[in-house]
Amino acid sequence: MKRITSVSLLALALAGCVNMAPDHTRPALASAAAYDPAFAPDGTVTAATLSYGDWFTDPRLVALLDTAVANNRDLMAATARIEQARAQYRIQDSRRLPTAVASAAASRTRTPLGTLDSEAAGAVTTDRFDVGVGVTSFELDFWGRVANLSDAARAQYLATEANQRAFYLSLIADVASTYFELRETEAQIDLAQATLDSRREGLRIAQLRLDAGVTSALPYRQAETLLTSAEQQLAAQQLAQAQLRNQLAVLVGGSIPTDLPGAMSLQSQGNAMVLDAGTPSELLLVRPDLVAAEEQLRAARANIGAARAAFFPTISLTGSAGFASSDLGDLFGSDGATWSFGPTISLPIFDWGAREADLDLAKAREVEQVALYEKAVQTAFREVSDGLAGRRWLAQQVAAQEQGVAAQERIARLARLRYREGVADYLEVLDAERNLFTAQQQLLTTQRAFLQNGTSLFVALGAAETARAERVYHDVDLMGGVTASSYRFH
């Protein structure tokens, strides 16, 4: 037993002496070293330290996000994929260690003596008892093939974990964006309903003036046109509201709860906090999609090392130690100790280019992962830059459109007054009413776009997990003791 233990320890010490994988280096930044200073004022808060409960001020939206995090089926599937990747990593990593198998056997053999008639000549009965521990086909990883396969599996596991968090942030953005669209649609419905009531009153007045012979039928028909336009707008917004509610129900993983807290108006949704953009290099560490892309690249490079190691001999060990005896009572005596040990060497000679093709495949996948990583970095920088630009220009658009709506309200009021005084015809009122309605709709749309831009920037800068997510730690590195983590939401 001591002999087989010593041999196993020596094998472990010799295994993994060489690593043929390329050194992992992060590709150079595929974008500028800093964001445009015109759009990145000094912020006061880092997005990576904020959860959605810190960023969003609407209690109804936060309640919907809580429900989505708990019940969204895609998020559940993404979390389950973490466990799958973790199990695959543990399976692969376990192959770096010898597999010890305990065995016990007992047999009785009856052998006839002298003649075919065993009853006449007699027979010999022999008993045999065996117990032992063996190591079967343990590969001595001199060239790092098994270690690189384990590293690749670990990188895939960490990439899956990062992808799950990236989906988590994407879910937060989708729920918030849909909610803001729903709040805009509800405001548009209120606007269309108020406009419809006003135009019904205008049509009633036009009917009275037509009946009294004060005006011709043209102003009445124009008032009818305004009314039908408002009715069409109201129906369109009600359809959009129903569709957005259905979309939100899918995102939250079921029907929308009926006991939600009160909602804030679209105009009062703003957040006083200003996010700090940081630097592009910092973004590489906090964006989960970039972390996942880098881990995929790390896995591709580890697979190159495994493919290179396949060109060298494979050395496997088989050994066992135990006791054997013909008498169960003497099984564990010193005379019954047994052991065996034997290496097996497999040297590839000719395989019609299969191993060379495997290496070419691994190298091509590394080139692909480098390109995908650089593309992910470029996309992340663009999303942050777009969010920073939107923070400035959309705010200016909202302010300008608020002034425009106030001006259109004054024009519409003057047009109605001029029409009642007989100074202007109804066409002037028609144009003023249309322009006011359009300006009010555009203001609501821009306010919603401003809120969605804030959400996009919050997510693009690598928002933190919510405190409502429980982080569960797993000791998954059997050799190095490195602890990784996965996430369950509830």
BELRAGI-V213039 format. One record per pair of residues at least 12 apart in sequence whose ideal C-beta (glycine too) atoms are under 6 Angstrom apart, sorted by the first residue. I is the first residue (numbers start at 0). GAP is how many residues later the second one is. D is the distance in whole Angstrom. If there is no record, write none. Layout:
# BELRAGI-V213039
i-><I I>
gap-><GAP GAP>
d-><D D>
This chain:
# BELRAGI-V213039
i-><0 2 3 3 6 6 7 10 10 14 14 15 15 15 16 17 17 18 19 19 19 19 20 20 20 20 20 21 21 23 23 26 26 26 28 29 29 29 30 30 30 34 34 38 38 38 39 39 42 42 42 43 44 44 45 46 46 46 46 46 47 47 47 48 49 50 50 50 51 51 51 52 54 56 57 57 58 59 59 59 60 62 62 63 63 64 66 67 67 67 67 68 69 70 70 71 71 72 74 77 77 78 80 81 81 81 81 84 84 84 85 85 87 88 88 88 91 91 91 92 92 94 95 95 95 97 97 99 99 100 101 102 103 104 105 106 107 108 109 109 110 126 127 128 128 128 129 130 130 131 131 132 133 134 135 136 136 137 138 139 142 142 143 143 144 144 147 147 147 148 150 151 151 151 154 154 154 155 157 158 158 158 160 161 161 161 162 164 165 165 168 168 172 172 173 174 175 176 177 177 179 179 179 180 181 182 183 183 183 184 184 184 184 186 186 187 187 188 190 191 191 191 191 194 194 195 195 198 198 198 201 202 202 205 205 205 218 221 221 225 265 268 274 276 279 282 285 286 286 288 289 289 292 292 292 295 296 296 299 299 299 300 302 303 306 306 306 309 310 312 312 313 314 314 315 316 317 318 319 320 321 322 322 323 323 382 383 386 386 386 386 389 393 393 393 396 397 397 397 400 400 400 403 404 404 404 407 407 407 410 411 411 411 414 414 414 415 468 468 469 470 470 471 471 472>
gap-><320 336 315 317 312 334 90 129 306 125 126 125 128 131 125 125 126 125 124 285 288 289 127 280 281 283 284 279 282 274 277 343 346 347 251 344 347 348 249 347 350 242 350 349 350 353 237 348 231 232 233 230 228 230 230 228 411 414 415 416 238 414 416 415 414 413 415 416 13 120 414 413 403 214 206 211 202 200 201 203 118 197 198 111 188 110 185 103 107 183 184 420 420 182 183 99 181 180 96 86 89 85 79 78 79 82 404 71 72 75 71 390 65 64 65 68 57 58 61 57 385 51 50 54 383 37 40 33 35 33 31 29 27 25 23 21 19 17 13 15 13 199 198 196 199 202 194 191 192 188 190 188 186 184 182 179 181 179 177 175 166 169 161 165 161 164 154 157 158 157 151 147 150 151 140 143 144 143 137 133 136 137 325 126 129 130 129 123 122 123 290 294 282 286 77 76 279 275 69 70 268 271 272 63 62 83 82 260 264 52 55 56 59 79 257 49 256 48 249 38 41 42 45 35 242 34 38 27 28 31 21 20 24 13 14 17 207 204 208 207 181 182 186 111 101 97 176 93 175 87 86 90 79 80 83 73 72 76 65 66 69 65 59 58 51 52 55 45 44 32 34 32 28 30 28 26 24 22 20 18 16 13 14 12 14 77 76 66 69 70 73 63 55 56 59 49 48 49 52 41 42 45 35 34 35 38 27 28 31 21 20 21 24 13 14 17 13 18 20 18 14 16 14 16 12>
d-><5 6 5 4 6 6 5 5 6 5 4 5 6 5 6 5 5 4 6 4 4 5 5 5 5 6 3 5 6 5 6 6 6 6 6 4 5 5 6 6 4 5 6 4 5 6 4 5 4 5 3 5 5 6 5 5 5 4 6 5 5 5 5 6 6 5 4 6 5 5 6 6 5 6 4 6 4 5 5 4 5 5 6 6 6 6 4 6 5 5 4 5 6 3 6 6 5 6 6 4 5 6 5 5 5 5 4 6 4 4 5 6 6 4 5 4 6 5 4 4 5 5 5 6 6 5 4 6 6 5 5 6 5 5 5 5 5 5 5 5 5 5 6 5 5 5 5 5 5 5 2 6 3 5 6 5 6 5 5 4 4 5 6 6 5 4 5 4 4 5 4 4 4 5 5 4 4 5 5 4 4 5 6 4 4 4 5 4 4 4 5 6 6 5 6 5 5 5 5 5 5 5 6 6 4 5 6 5 4 6 5 5 6 5 5 5 6 5 6 6 5 4 6 5 6 4 6 5 4 5 5 4 5 5 4 4 4 5 5 6 5 5 6 6 6 6 3 5 5 6 6 6 6 4 4 5 4 5 5 4 4 6 5 4 5 4 4 5 6 5 4 4 6 5 5 6 5 4 5 4 6 4 6 6 5 4 5 6 5 3 5 4 6 4 6 5 5 6 6 6 4 6 5 5 6 5 5 4 5 5 4 6 5 5 5 4 6 6 5 6 5 6 6 6 5>
